Amino acid sequence: MRDRWPWLLPIVVLATGACGSGAPELAECPTGAPARCAADRAACTGGDGAACNQLGLRFERGDDAVPNLAAADAYYARACDHRSVVACANAGFLALRGVGGPTALATARTRLEVGCAGELATACQALGSMRVEGLGGRVDAGGAREAFQRGCDRDDGASCYSEAFQLALGLGGSRDLDGARLRYQRACDLGIATACSHVGADVVGIDKPADFYEQGCTRGLAVACFVWGTLREPVDVGAARTAFQQACDRGLTEGCVQAARLRP
């Protein structure tokens, strides 16, 4: 797993390695599975989203045999179609692991949007991470901040940390250092130890060395270019302008604003 930005949860992304496509048939219960499995399958095929989700969990965990992620994904997708918000999020997390093949990231983003709208905090955190990095769709720093805020409001410490970082840098909206301190404090209270050091004067909260962001910018990540520009501006305005322009070129509106501000 590659190193992730300090304000994001670790997400394992396997963009290739297809596990099938389309709408696969729902797997039969393994031989020797308890009667509950067959009962849930009958309920699922009859339109019971909760039963479909339970079967997804069984196949993902491998309760009755070895784990079968493709089968789990099919059950989660069916449950999501039957309006199980939890299943939509579960399907999204599986897609982030590569289940579903080359289109998995776009699928994950769509499903996590449903989960976040249903106020599932972990879905909001993952969705915000995808939006800010442009995974499964366009870079959307404003949408990321909204998702992180939803997650933080539901007491997810990682979401609070992520929102605080964006508030401190002015990503996805106006810069708000007081708001950032409050969110860092909330993240600290919820057990995110690295947030505690940013409650006071060091509110910007950039925890990685500068070359970490430079390398990320070189790899094409818009937010990394923006942070790199922020770090370079005090010592090299020209380099900062270039970094902000790279962020702009990769779809981050805030990069365009800062590049224009530094233009001679």
Buried (B, 14 or more C-beta within 10 A) or exposed (E): EEEBBBBBBEBEBBEEEBBBEEEBEBBEBBEEBEEBBEEBBEBBEEEBBBBBBBBBBBBBEEBBBEEBBBBBBBBBBBBBBBEBBBBBBBBBBBBBBBBBBEEBBBBBBBBBBBBBBBEBBBBBBBBBBBBBBBBBBEBBBBBBBBBBBBBBBBEBBBBBBBBBBBBBBBBBBEBBBEBBBBBBBBBBBBEBEBBBBBBEEEBBBBBBEBEBBBBBBEEEBBBBBBBBBBBBBEEEEEBBBBBBBBBBBBBBBBBBEBBEEBEE
